[in-house]
């Protein structure tokens, strides 16, 4: 028995919707791949420092990395679900349509939870990042070296070198964020010789030549010889560039997928009922 008007419309909608789904799945995959590429460009030493900043027991560096993987997995899942929907609609197969509707509903729930978790964690990161970075520096910066026994301390020095920044807040005088670090209070070069900033903060130094930085930089803080910009602002800009710059694309794709998913579930239910009537 041929489908009635409602069934035909539902079938056509479901086919069109899942064709759009396929394209959206590809879009999510592309966004995830771009994010993964950008995050991969962040040096491991920098990630070590970022992972010392925790939000809900997750290291910031791992969040950045795992978020891109999540988008890639979501893209693949959307592609598989859309293929299932197309197959179920074309064959008017009730079992496939029911499985499809259930998977789309699961996807809707996961998306709502993920979005809520993302915005909550994003707010936590934005409100606590500067204080946690400062806490990390104060507790872990033990040496003016990229090869000390403390990985986080090494990571801070690599950040100073690779991102052309210094400390957490801007360095404007000999009184700065390093004053309360073990490097200045216990046994570091700062404590022994009154060096005001690490050599890694000097302008133009690299991982291979920072030890030869001029004393006019780290002892005297002569203007123009050291990086004055704090690493908090640089790291925020780095995260914005590599992760949240895709926020508008993500939000647009997410809202579109949400509306398409709701419509697809309705269409699948209508087609499923119509197919059952025809077989009855």
C-alpha positions as CSV (number, residue, x, y, z in Angstrom):
1,X,0.0,0.0,0.0
2,X,1.5,3.4,-1.0
3,X,2.3,6.0,1.6
4,X,-0.3,8.6,2.4
5,X,0.5,12.3,2.0
6,X,1.9,12.7,5.5
7,X,4.1,9.6,5.1
8,X,5.5,10.8,1.8
9,X,6.2,14.3,3.3
10,X,7.9,12.7,6.3
11,X,10.0,10.4,4.0
12,X,11.1,13.4,1.8
13,X,11.9,15.5,4.9
14,X,13.9,12.7,6.4
15,X,15.9,12.2,3.2
16,X,16.6,15.9,2.9
17,X,17.3,16.3,6.6
18,X,19.9,13.5,6.6
19,X,21.5,14.9,3.5
20,X,22.0,18.1,5.5
21,X,23.1,16.0,8.4
22,X,25.9,14.5,6.2
23,X,27.1,18.0,5.4
24,X,26.9,19.1,9.0
25,X,28.8,16.1,10.1
26,X,31.6,16.9,7.7
27,X,31.5,20.5,9.0
28,X,32.0,19.3,12.6
29,X,34.8,17.0,11.4
30,X,36.6,20.0,9.7
31,X,36.2,22.2,12.8
32,X,37.6,19.4,15.0
33,X,40.5,18.8,12.6
34,X,41.4,22.6,12.6
35,X,41.2,22.7,16.4
36,X,43.4,19.6,16.6
37,X,45.9,21.1,14.3
38,X,46.0,24.4,16.2
39,X,46.3,22.6,19.6
40,X,49.1,20.4,18.3
41,X,51.1,23.5,17.5
42,X,51.2,24.4,21.2
43,X,54.5,23.1,22.6
44,X,54.4,20.2,25.1
45,X,56.2,22.4,27.7
46,X,53.5,25.0,27.4
47,X,50.9,22.2,27.9
48,X,52.6,21.1,31.0
49,X,52.1,24.6,32.5
50,X,48.5,24.8,31.3
51,X,47.8,21.4,32.9
52,X,48.9,22.8,36.2
53,X,45.8,25.0,35.9
54,X,42.9,22.9,36.9
55,X,39.2,23.3,36.4
56,X,37.0,20.6,37.8
57,X,40.1,18.3,38.0
58,X,40.8,18.7,34.3
59,X,44.1,20.3,33.2
60,X,43.6,23.2,30.8
61,X,46.1,21.8,28.3
62,X,44.2,18.4,28.2
63,X,40.8,20.2,27.9
64,X,42.1,22.0,24.8
65,X,43.4,18.7,23.3
66,X,40.4,16.6,24.2
67,X,37.9,19.1,23.0
68,X,39.2,18.9,19.4
69,X,39.1,15.0,19.6
70,X,35.5,15.3,20.9
71,X,34.5,17.3,17.8
72,X,36.1,14.8,15.5
73,X,34.3,11.9,17.2
74,X,31.0,13.8,17.1
75,X,31.5,14.5,13.4
76,X,32.0,10.8,12.7
77,X,29.0,9.9,14.8
78,X,26.8,12.4,13.0
79,X,27.9,10.9,9.7
80,X,27.0,7.4,10.8
81,X,23.6,8.4,12.2
82,X,22.7,10.3,9.0
83,X,23.6,7.3,6.9
84,X,21.4,5.2,9.1
85,X,18.6,7.7,8.7
86,X,18.9,7.8,4.9
87,X,18.9,4.0,4.7
88,X,15.8,3.8,7.0
89,X,13.9,6.5,5.1
90,X,14.6,5.1,1.6
91,X,13.7,1.5,2.6
92,X,10.9,2.6,5.0
93,X,12.4,0.1,7.5
94,X,10.8,0.5,10.9
95,X,13.7,-1.1,12.8
96,X,16.2,1.3,11.3
97,X,13.9,4.3,11.8
98,X,13.4,3.4,15.5
99,X,17.2,2.9,16.0
100,X,17.8,6.2,14.2
101,X,15.3,8.1,16.3
102,X,16.8,6.8,19.5
103,X,20.3,7.6,18.4
104,X,19.3,11.2,17.5
105,X,17.6,11.6,20.9
106,X,20.7,10.4,22.6
107,X,22.8,12.8,20.5
108,X,20.4,15.7,21.6
109,X,20.9,14.8,25.3
110,X,24.7,14.6,24.9
111,X,24.8,17.9,23.1
112,X,22.8,19.7,25.8
113,X,25.0,18.3,28.5
114,X,28.2,19.0,26.6
115,X,27.1,22.6,25.9
116,X,26.2,23.2,29.5
117,X,29.5,21.7,30.7
118,X,31.5,23.7,28.2
119,X,30.0,27.1,29.2
120,X,30.4,26.2,32.9
121,X,34.0,25.2,32.5
122,X,34.7,28.2,30.2
123,X,33.4,30.6,32.9
124,X,35.5,28.8,35.6
125,X,38.6,29.1,33.4
126,X,38.0,32.8,32.6
127,X,37.4,33.7,36.3
128,X,40.3,31.6,37.8
129,X,43.0,31.4,35.1
130,X,45.1,34.4,36.2
131,X,45.1,33.4,39.9
132,X,45.9,29.7,39.0
133,X,48.7,30.7,36.7
134,X,50.2,32.9,39.4
135,X,49.8,30.1,42.0
136,X,51.6,27.7,39.5
137,X,54.5,30.1,39.1
138,X,54.8,30.8,42.8
139,X,54.9,27.1,43.7
140,X,56.8,25.6,40.8
141,X,59.2,28.2,39.4
142,X,62.5,26.9,40.9
143,X,65.1,27.5,38.3
144,X,66.2,29.9,35.6
145,X,66.6,26.8,33.3
146,X,64.7,24.8,30.7
147,X,66.3,21.5,32.0
148,X,65.8,21.6,35.8
149,X,64.2,18.7,37.7
150,X,60.8,20.5,37.7
151,X,58.9,20.0,34.5
152,X,56.5,22.9,35.3
153,X,59.4,25.2,36.0
154,X,61.0,24.2,32.7
155,X,57.7,24.8,31.0
156,X,57.4,28.3,32.4
157,X,60.9,29.1,30.9
158,X,59.9,27.7,27.6
159,X,56.7,29.8,27.6
160,X,58.8,32.9,28.3
161,X,61.1,32.1,25.3
162,X,58.5,30.9,22.8
163,X,55.7,33.4,23.6
164,X,57.9,36.4,24.2
165,X,56.3,37.1,27.6
166,X,57.4,37.2,31.2
167,X,55.8,36.3,34.6
168,X,52.0,36.2,34.8
169,X,51.2,39.9,35.0
170,X,53.1,42.7,33.2
171,X,56.7,43.2,34.4
172,X,57.1,46.9,35.0
173,X,59.7,47.1,37.8
174,X,62.1,45.0,39.9
175,X,59.0,44.1,42.1
176,X,57.2,41.5,40.1
177,X,55.6,38.0,40.2
178,X,58.9,36.2,40.7
179,X,59.5,37.7,44.1
180,X,57.5,35.0,45.8
181,X,58.8,32.0,43.8
182,X,61.3,29.4,45.2
183,X,63.7,30.8,42.6
184,X,63.8,34.0,44.6
185,X,63.1,32.9,48.1
186,X,65.0,29.6,48.5
187,X,67.9,28.6,46.3
188,X,67.6,30.0,42.8
189,X,69.8,32.5,41.0
190,X,67.4,35.3,42.0
191,X,67.9,34.5,45.7
192,X,71.7,34.2,45.3
193,X,72.5,37.1,43.1
194,X,69.5,39.4,43.1
195,X,68.6,38.7,39.4
196,X,65.2,40.3,39.0
197,X,63.8,38.1,36.2
198,X,64.9,34.9,34.4
199,X,67.2,35.0,31.5
200,X,64.4,33.4,29.5
201,X,62.5,36.7,29.7
202,X,65.1,38.6,27.7
203,X,64.2,39.9,24.3
204,X,65.3,37.7,21.3
205,X,66.7,34.7,23.3
206,X,66.1,31.1,22.2
207,X,66.3,27.7,23.9
208,X,69.9,27.4,22.9
209,X,71.3,30.9,23.7
210,X,69.2,32.2,26.6
211,X,72.0,31.4,29.1
212,X,74.1,34.1,27.4
213,X,71.5,36.8,27.8
214,X,73.0,40.2,28.8
215,X,73.0,41.2,32.4
216,X,71.5,44.5,31.5
217,X,68.3,42.5,31.0
218,X,67.9,40.2,34.0
219,X,69.9,42.2,36.5
220,X,69.1,45.8,35.6
221,X,65.8,45.5,33.7
222,X,66.9,48.1,31.2
223,X,64.0,49.1,29.0
224,X,63.9,47.3,25.7
225,X,66.0,44.4,26.8
226,X,63.3,42.2,28.3
227,X,59.7,41.2,27.6
228,X,57.3,43.3,29.7
229,X,54.0,41.7,28.6
230,X,52.7,39.2,31.2
231,X,52.0,35.6,30.1
232,X,48.4,35.6,31.3
233,X,47.4,37.9,28.5
234,X,49.5,36.0,25.9
235,X,48.0,32.6,27.0
236,X,44.5,34.0,26.9
237,X,45.1,35.2,23.3
238,X,46.7,31.8,22.5
239,X,43.6,29.9,23.7
240,X,41.3,32.4,21.9
241,X,43.2,31.9,18.7
242,X,43.4,28.1,18.9
243,X,40.1,27.2,20.5
244,X,37.4,29.8,21.1
245,X,37.9,31.6,17.9
246,X,35.8,28.8,16.4
247,X,33.0,29.5,18.9
248,X,30.7,31.3,16.5
249,X,31.1,28.5,13.9
250,X,30.5,25.9,16.6
251,X,27.5,27.7,17.9
252,X,26.0,28.1,14.5
253,X,26.5,24.5,13.5
254,X,25.3,23.4,16.9
255,X,22.0,25.3,16.7
256,X,21.4,24.1,13.1
257,X,22.1,20.5,14.1
258,X,19.7,20.8,17.1
259,X,16.8,22.1,14.9
260,X,17.5,19.5,12.3
261,X,17.6,16.7,14.9
262,X,14.2,17.7,16.4
263,X,12.7,17.7,12.9
264,X,14.3,14.4,12.0
265,X,12.9,12.7,15.1
266,X,9.4,13.9,14.3
267,X,9.7,12.8,10.7
268,X,11.1,9.4,11.6
269,X,8.2,8.8,14.0
270,X,5.6,9.9,11.4
271,X,7.2,7.7,8.7
272,X,7.5,4.8,11.2
273,X,3.8,5.0,12.0
274,X,2.8,5.3,8.4
275,X,4.9,2.3,7.4
276,X,3.3,0.2,10.2
277,X,-0.2,1.1,9.0
278,X,0.8,0.2,5.4
279,X,2.0,-3.2,6.5
280,X,-1.0,-3.7,8.7
